Amino acid sequence: AGVVRGIHEHEIRNALEDPGRVRVQVASGRLPTPGRPGRVKSYVDKLFDGNSYGLGVEVQPGQVLARLIPPAPGAPGFDVTGQTREPAPPRQVQLQAGFGTQLSGDGSAVAATNPGRPVLLRIEQDVYRATVVPVAKLHGPLVESKKPYRFEGDVLIEGDVGGGVTIQAGGWIWVKGSVHGATLEAGQGIWVDEHVKWGRLITRTTRVQLRDFQQQMQAILADLEQMCEYARYIVDHPRYDELTRSLSFGEIMLMLAEQRFAQLHHRLHDARRAMARLRVHPATIAPEAVLNTLEHALYSGVLQSLFELTQFTEALAKASQRVVDALGAGGSDAPVHASVVFGSEIDAEGDVIVGGTGVEQTIIRTRGNVRATCLRNCRVEAGSSISAETVAASLRSALVLEVPEGGRIRIGTALTPTPVRIGDWCHILAPRTRDLEIESDGKGGVRLIRPTTRRQRRNQIAETRRT
C-alpha cells in the first residue's frame, strides 16, 4: 500500500501473535512541530513599577528599551508514504526606532538617544516601535502668564498651577499639586494629584485622528517620492540641458505637479485639516511648517534642484513620524484623573476618573467612561458609561446624566431627584434610590435593574448569611 515510514512493528508483532481477530493501527505519520514565533522583549514595562502610564519614568541615552528575539524554526514531520511535511514558517516580528531612539547595527535592539519617557508602541500586528517622549519639568506655583506654555512631549509640574495659566502639551500633563483657574490641554492625558477648581481640562488625541493624519501624510509622501523618481529621469535625460534653456527646474516640477499630480494640492489641504483635528499645537508645528514651505516652493516654481525636493520629502517624513510618536505615545485613552473637581469644565477623549470627594458644579463631556465617588450639581455627557457612588443636586435641572444608545449608568445612591438619559429614553430617579443600573441594548431597548430598599438589602444579606 506504499506505507514505508512510521510503522508500528511492535503492534504488528503483538497482533500476529494473538490467536483472535484484532484491529490495530500499523503505521502513523507525525505532524510538523511549529516553530517559535519572533517576539519583542520590552524593558519599558519593567521600568513603570506599577504605573500603567509610565508617568515619571525617565530613561537616559544609551539605555536599551527593547530587544528583538528572532523566531526559532520548527521540526518537519512526515506521512506514512515517506513524504516530508515542512512546518509553516514562524511569524516574523519587526522592531523600529522612533523619535529619541536608535536601532542597533544588526537591528536586534533599540536604545534611547534622548532622555525622556520611554514608550513601546505596537503600530501593526507584528511591528513595534520604541520611542522616547521628551519631558519638560516646571516648578510651581505657576502664576498668570500672557503666553501659553507649549511643549511637544510631556509636562511635569512640581507644585500648583494658578489662574490665567494655559499649558498645552503633545503628550501627558502631570500636576503634582492643584489647579486653580488654569487651562490644561494635552494630546494624551491629564493627571492632577490634588483638586481642580475653576479650571478647564482638555484631552484631544485619539487613535482614529492619528490614523487619519498618518494616512494623509503617507499619501503625500508617496506622491513626492514618485515626483522625485520622475525628476531623476528628467535630470538624467541626455536632452535635459536643452530643456533647461527654456524652463527652470522649478517650472518643470510645477508642470509635473499640475499634469501628473493634480491631487497633490487637495492632499495637502486634507493634511492640514487632519492636523487641525488633532488640536495639539506644539506637536504639529514642524510638519505644518514643512507643508507650507513645500507648497510655496512647488507652486511658485522656485524649486532649485532635485536635492532640494528630496530634502523636503525627508523633512516631511521625519516631522510627521515625530508627530505620530509624540502623540501616540501613551495609548489612545486620553484620560483625565483628579482627586476633586469643583466648578470646572472637562472635555476629554478618554475616561474621566475622579476620586476623593468627587465632582461638584462641573460640566463633563467625554467619549469614554465617567467614574466618580460623588456627582453634585453636574452635567455629565459620557460616550460609554457613567458610574457614581452618590449623586445629588440642589435643583432638578442642575444634575443631568446622559449616555448615548448602547451606554450604561450605575448609581450607588441618588440623594435627590436625578434626570438620566440613554439615547431617547429619559427617566427621573426618585430620591433615596439605591444600587441602580440602567443598561441599553443599543437597539432602543433599556433594561432597568430595580433598586432595593434598605430593608430588602438587609433581608438579602441575612438570607445570604443563612445560606
C-alpha positions in Angstrom: 0.0 0.0 0.0 3.0 2.3 -0.2 3.4 2.5 3.6 7.1 2.9 4.2 7.5 5.1 7.3 6.2 5.3 10.8 5.4 1.6 11.0 4.4 0.3 14.4 6.4 -3.0 14.4 5.6 -3.8 18.0 1.9 -3.5 17.5 2.1 -5.7 14.3 4.1 -8.4 16.1 1.6 -8.5 19.0 -1.3 -8.7 16.6 0.3 -11.6 14.7 0.8 -13.5 17.9 -2.8 -13.0 19.1 -4.9 -16.1 18.0 -8.1 -13.9 17.8 -9.0 -11.4 15.2 -7.8 -8.0 16.2 -7.7 -4.5 14.6 -4.6 -2.3 15.3 -3.0 0.8 13.9 0.0 -0.4 12.0 1.5 3.0 11.0 1.1 6.7 11.7 2.7 9.9 10.5 4.0 12.8 12.6 2.7 16.4 12.3 5.4 19.0 11.9 6.4 20.9 15.0 5.6 24.6 14.7 8.4 27.0 15.2 8.6 29.6 17.9 7.4 33.0 16.5 9.6 36.0 16.9 8.8 38.4 19.7 10.0 41.7 21.2 11.3 41.7 24.7 10.4 45.0 26.3 12.4 46.6 29.1 10.0 49.6 29.2 7.2 48.0 31.2 9.7 46.9 33.8 10.5 50.5 34.4 6.9 51.5 35.2 6.8 49.9 38.6 3.0 49.6 38.7 2.3 52.9 36.9 0.5 51.7 33.7 1.1 55.1 32.0 4.7 55.3 32.8 4.5 58.8 34.1 7.6 60.0 36.0 9.7 57.2 34.4 12.7 58.6 32.6 15.4 56.9 30.7 18.9 58.2 29.8 20.7 58.0 26.4 22.2 54.6 25.8 19.6 52.7 27.8 18.2 49.7 25.9 14.4 49.8 25.6 13.6 46.7 23.6 15.3 43.7 22.1 14.2 41.5 19.1 14.0 37.8 19.9 14.3 36.1 16.5 12.0 33.2 15.6 13.1 29.6 16.0 12.5 27.1 13.2 10.2 24.2 13.7 10.8 20.5 13.1 9.5 18.8 9.9 7.0 15.9 10.1 6.2 13.1 7.7 3.4 10.9 6.5 3.3 7.1 6.2 4.2 7.2 2.5 7.5 8.8 3.4 6.7 12.4 2.3 8.2 15.1 4.5 5.8 17.7 5.9 7.5 21.0 6.5 6.2 23.3 9.2 4.8 26.7 8.5 7.4 29.4 8.7 7.4 31.1 12.1 6.0 34.6 12.4 8.5 37.4 11.9 8.4 40.5 14.1 9.8 43.8 13.2 11.3 46.3 15.6 11.6 50.0 14.6 13.3 53.0 16.2 11.1 56.1 16.7 11.8 59.6 17.9 14.6 59.7 20.5 15.8 56.2 19.9 18.3 54.4 17.7 18.3 50.9 16.2 21.5 48.8 16.7 23.6 47.8 13.7 22.2 44.3 13.5 18.6 45.6 14.1 18.2 43.5 17.2 17.8 46.2 19.9 16.6 49.8 20.3 18.3 52.2 22.7 17.4 55.7 23.8 19.3 58.6 22.3 17.5 61.3 24.3 16.3 61.5 27.9 12.5 61.2 28.4 9.6 58.9 29.0 10.0 55.5 27.2 7.2 54.0 25.2 6.9 50.8 23.1 4.1 51.2 20.5 2.5 48.3 18.6 1.7 50.1 15.4 0.7 47.0 13.4 0.2 43.2 14.0 3.9 42.3 14.2 5.5 45.8 14.1 6.7 47.5 17.2 8.3 51.0 17.5 10.2 52.2 20.5 10.2 56.0 21.2 11.2 58.4 23.9 8.8 61.3 24.7 10.6 64.4 25.8 9.6 65.6 29.3 9.6 69.3 30.4 9.7 69.9 34.1 8.3 73.1 35.6 8.4 74.1 39.2 5.3 75.7 40.7 3.4 77.6 41.7 2.8 78.8 38.1 1.2 82.2 38.1 -0.7 84.2 35.4 1.2 84.3 32.0 0.3 86.1 28.9 1.7 83.4 26.6 0.7 79.7 27.0 3.3 77.1 27.9 3.7 74.9 24.8 5.6 71.6 24.8 5.9 68.8 22.3 6.0 66.0 24.8 5.0 65.6 28.4 4.9 68.3 31.1 5.6 67.6 34.7 4.7 70.4 37.1 6.1 70.2 40.7 3.5 72.3 42.5 0.3 74.2 41.8 -0.9 75.8 38.6 -2.6 79.2 39.2 -5.3 81.2 37.3 -4.7 82.6 33.9 -2.1 79.9 33.0 -2.5 77.8 29.8 -0.4 74.7 29.3 -0.5 72.8 26.0 1.3 69.5 25.6 1.6 66.9 22.9 1.8 64.1 25.5 0.7 64.0 29.1 0.3 66.8 31.7 1.0 65.7 35.3 0.4 68.2 38.0 1.9 67.3 41.4 -0.4 69.7 43.1 -3.6 71.6 42.4 -5.1 73.5 39.5 -6.8 76.9 40.2 -8.5 78.6 37.2 -5.9 77.3 34.7 -6.4 75.6 31.3 -4.7 72.4 30.6 -4.8 70.9 27.1 -3.0 67.6 26.5 -2.5 65.4 23.5 -2.7 62.3 25.7 -3.9 62.5 29.3 -4.1 64.8 32.3 -3.2 63.7 35.8 -3.8 66.1 38.8 -2.7 64.8 42.2 -4.9 67.1 44.2 -8.0 69.2 43.3 -9.1 71.2 40.3 -11.0 74.4 40.9 -12.5 76.7 38.2 -10.2 75.0 35.6 -10.5 73.6 32.1 -9.1 70.2 31.3 -9.0 69.1 27.7 -7.6 66.0 26.1 -7.7 65.6 22.4 -5.8 62.9 20.6 -7.5 59.6 19.6 -6.2 56.7 17.6 -8.7 57.5 14.8 -7.4 61.1 14.4 -3.8 59.9 14.4 -4.6 57.3 11.8 -6.3 59.9 9.6 -3.3 62.2 9.9 -0.8 59.4 9.2 -2.8 58.2 6.1 -2.8 61.8 4.7 0.9 62.1 5.2 1.6 58.8 3.7 -0.3 59.7 0.6 1.6 63.0 0.2 4.9 61.3 0.8 4.1 58.6 -1.9 3.3 61.4 -4.4 6.5 63.2 -3.5 8.6 60.0 -3.8 7.1 59.4 -7.3 7.7 63.0 -8.2 11.4 62.6 -7.2 11.6 59.5 -9.3 10.2 61.3 -12.4 12.6 64.2 -11.7 15.5 61.8 -11.7 14.5 60.5 -15.2 14.2 64.1 -16.4 17.5 65.3 -15.0 19.4 62.2 -16.3 17.9 62.6 -19.8 20.5 63.5 -22.5 18.5 66.5 -23.6 17.9 67.9 -20.1 20.4 70.7 -20.7 18.5 71.7 -23.8 15.3 71.7 -21.8 16.7 74.0 -19.0 17.4 76.7 -21.6 13.7 77.5 -21.7 12.4 76.2 -18.4 13.9 76.2 -14.9 13.9 73.2 -12.6 11.1 74.7 -10.5 8.9 75.3 -13.6 9.5 71.7 -14.7 8.3 70.5 -11.3 5.3 72.8 -11.4 4.3 71.4 -14.8 4.8 67.9 -13.4 2.7 68.6 -10.4 -0.1 70.1 -12.5 -0.2 67.3 -15.1 0.6 64.1 -13.2 -0.1 65.0 -9.5 -3.2 67.1 -9.7 -4.5 65.5 -6.5 -1.4 66.6 -4.5 -2.9 70.1 -3.8 -6.0 68.5 -2.4 -4.0 66.1 -0.3 -2.0 69.0 1.2 -5.3 70.6 2.1 -6.6 67.4 3.7 -3.4 67.0 5.7 -3.9 70.5 7.2 -7.4 69.6 8.1 -6.2 66.4 9.8 -3.7 68.4 11.8 -6.4 70.9 12.8 -8.5 68.0 14.2 -5.6 67.0 16.4 -5.8 70.4 18.0 -2.4 70.0 19.7 -0.3 72.9 18.6 3.2 72.0 19.9 3.4 68.6 18.1 2.1 69.8 14.7 4.1 72.9 14.3 7.0 71.2 12.5 5.1 69.3 9.8 2.8 72.2 9.1 5.8 74.5 8.6 7.3 71.9 6.1 4.0 71.7 4.3 3.7 75.5 4.0 7.3 75.8 2.7 6.9 72.9 0.3 3.6 74.1 -1.1 5.0 77.6 -1.7 8.2 76.3 -3.3 6.4 73.9 -5.5 3.5 76.0 -6.8 5.6 79.2 -7.2 8.1 77.4 -9.3 11.1 78.3 -7.2 12.5 74.9 -6.5 16.2 74.9 -7.3 17.2 71.2 -7.7 16.3 67.6 -7.2 18.3 67.7 -4.0 16.0 70.4 -2.5 12.9 68.4 -3.4 14.4 65.3 -1.8 15.2 67.4 1.3 11.5 68.5 1.6 10.4 64.8 1.3 12.8 63.6 4.0 11.9 66.5 6.3 8.2 66.0 6.0 8.6 62.2 6.6 10.7 62.9 9.7 8.3 65.6 11.1 5.1 63.5 10.5 6.7 60.5 12.2 7.7 62.6 15.1 4.0 63.7 15.5 2.8 60.1 15.5 5.5 59.1 18.0 4.8 62.0 20.3 1.0 62.0 20.2 0.7 58.2 20.1 3.0 57.5 23.0 0.8 56.6 25.9 -2.1 54.9 24.1 -5.4 56.2 22.8 -7.0 56.6 26.2 -6.5 60.4 26.7 -8.0 60.2 30.2 -8.4 62.7 33.0 -7.5 61.8 36.6 -8.1 64.1 39.5 -8.8 63.9 43.3 -11.5 66.6 43.5 -13.1 68.8 40.8 -15.1 71.9 41.5 -16.6 74.5 39.2 -14.7 73.3 36.2 -15.1 72.1 32.6 -13.7 68.8 31.4 -13.7 67.9 27.7 -11.9 64.5 27.3 -11.5 61.9 24.6 -10.9 59.2 27.2 -12.2 58.3 30.6 -12.7 60.8 33.4 -11.8 59.3 36.8 -12.3 61.4 40.0 -11.7 60.0 43.5 -11.6 61.9 46.8 -14.8 63.7 47.5 -15.9 63.7 43.8 -17.1 66.3 41.4 -19.3 69.4 42.0 -20.7 72.2 39.8 -18.8 70.8 36.8 -19.6 70.1 33.1 -18.1 66.8 31.8 -18.0 65.8 28.2 -16.2 62.6 27.2 -16.1 60.0 24.6 -15.2 57.4 27.2 -16.4 56.5 30.7 -17.0 58.6 33.8 -16.2 57.2 37.3 -16.6 59.3 40.4 -17.3 58.9 44.1 -19.8 61.7 44.0 -21.5 63.9 41.4 -23.2 67.0 42.8 -24.8 69.6 40.6 -23.0 68.3 37.5 -23.9 67.8 33.8 -22.3 64.7 32.5 -22.3 63.5 28.9 -20.3 60.3 28.5 -19.7 58.3 25.4 -19.9 54.9 27.1 -20.9 54.7 30.8 -21.4 56.7 34.0 -20.7 55.3 37.4 -21.1 57.2 40.7 -21.5 56.2 44.3 -23.6 59.2 45.2 -25.5 61.8 43.1 -27.2 64.9 44.3 -28.5 68.3 43.1 -29.9 71.4 44.7 -32.2 71.8 41.6 -33.5 69.1 39.4 -32.1 70.8 36.3 -28.6 71.1 37.9 -27.8 67.4 37.6 -28.2 65.5 34.3 -26.5 62.2 33.5 -26.5 61.3 29.8 -25.1 58.5 27.7 -25.8 57.5 24.0 -27.7 54.5 22.8 -25.9 51.4 24.0 -24.5 53.1 27.1 -24.8 52.3 30.8 -25.4 54.2 34.0 -24.7 52.9 37.5 -25.7 54.9 40.7 -25.0 53.8 44.2 -27.3 56.3 45.9 -29.4 59.2 44.5 -30.0 61.7 47.3 -32.2 63.9 45.2 -34.4 63.6 42.0 -31.9 62.8 39.2 -32.7 63.0 35.5 -31.0 60.3 33.5 -31.0 59.8 29.7 -29.9 56.9 27.5 -30.4 57.7 23.8 -34.0 58.8 23.5 -35.0 57.1 26.8 -35.4 59.6 29.7 -36.3 59.0 33.4 -36.1 60.9 36.7 -34.8 58.8 39.6 -36.7 59.2 42.8 -34.8 60.3 46.0 -33.1 57.6 48.0 -32.8 55.3 45.0 -30.1 52.8 45.7 -28.0 50.4 43.7 -29.5 51.2 40.4 -28.1 50.1 37.0 -29.6 51.1 33.6 -28.3 49.3 30.6 -29.1 49.8 26.9 -29.0 47.0 24.3 -28.1 49.5 21.6 -31.4 48.8 19.7 -33.7 51.2 21.6 -34.3 48.8 24.5 -33.4 49.8 28.1 -33.0 47.3 30.9 -33.6 48.8 34.4 -32.3 46.8 37.3 -34.7 47.7 40.0 -33.3 49.4 43.1 -33.7 47.8 46.5 -34.8 49.4 49.8 -32.7 49.2 53.0 -35.0 46.6 54.4 -34.7 44.5 51.3 -31.0 44.8 51.3 -30.8 43.7 55.0 -33.1 40.7 54.2 -30.9 39.8 51.2 -27.7 40.0 53.4 -29.4 37.9 56.1 -30.5 35.3 53.6 -27.0 35.1 52.1 -25.5 34.6 55.5 -28.0 31.8 56.3 -27.3 30.1 53.0 
